[in-house]
Amino acid sequence: MSIEDFYYLSKTSGAMKNPRTRFSDEQFVRNGEDYLFRYLDSNVGRVDAGRRKFIKGMVFGIGAAAVASALGAIRGLEVPIVGAKSYTKMLLVDSTGSPVKASTFTVNDPVIALYEYPLQNEINFILNLGDTNNNPVAVPPSDVTVPADGTKYKFPGGVGPHKSIVSYSAICQHLGCSPPEIHLYPPDEMKPGMPPPALLPPNAITAANSAGIPAVIHCDCHGSTYDPYHGASVLTGPTERPLPAVVLEWDSSTDSLYAVGDVGVPVYGHTNTLVGGTPVSGTSTGVTAKINPFQ
Ligand code: FES
């Protein structure tokens, strides 16, 4: 089992245990894989062909009598207690290993740029935020409230030459969808009635207007919306938790960026952002440009 498969199963386990996303054994017995894959698509994240095969092998490649115990095993799965002892300061580098320069990040770039930190497979956005004219906007420190329990924490604000660069976990705090389902909707995609593949619902635009911000992070899985200008605080549910922020440092003499820590709630699927996976090794982590979700 790959580490990605393991974490998919651990997310499945969390969804099955959650009373709001309860897995129905009765429906599973009646409808078999149709029900199982619909459940996983809606509550855990898209099941691609490779993972479908893996899950089929795990659940349907065994006798009927063993199905219940296989599902029980998934439900009972716990993320192992392994991880990092503390945050390591990591230089952000490109695919050639060269430091990425803060001033080269495009303002309001719709292309999803990601890097792993502090654990492998735990991906984070890096965003250079701007205004409606795509000029960089300084992101000040702000207090972030966690709607789930009313607690608050301090988001340290943006870094870089314009204090406009921020970084957040790219794993939705609702049920763990990841890019391209969750991504930045830059100002050019925030106008009402934009054609597909823009999927921003009117309530997200209304919430952004009320907050006075020109762009949002939105998860197309079930509609959670986050405010990237204020610590990825929650604008619309169903999420009840903000996206955790990676604390960045900018070296003005070299224009390099470093990941140095994390603030906010634990990354989705973890009880502690440092625990439950393998730390990224070394002293650097690679930033990869992924797809443009609007093309
Ligand atoms: S996973 Fe449900 S809104 Fe993101």
Residues whose N, C-alpha, C, O or C-beta is under 5 A from the ligand:
A	BS01	FES	C172 H174 L175 G176 C177 C219 C221 H222 G223 S224
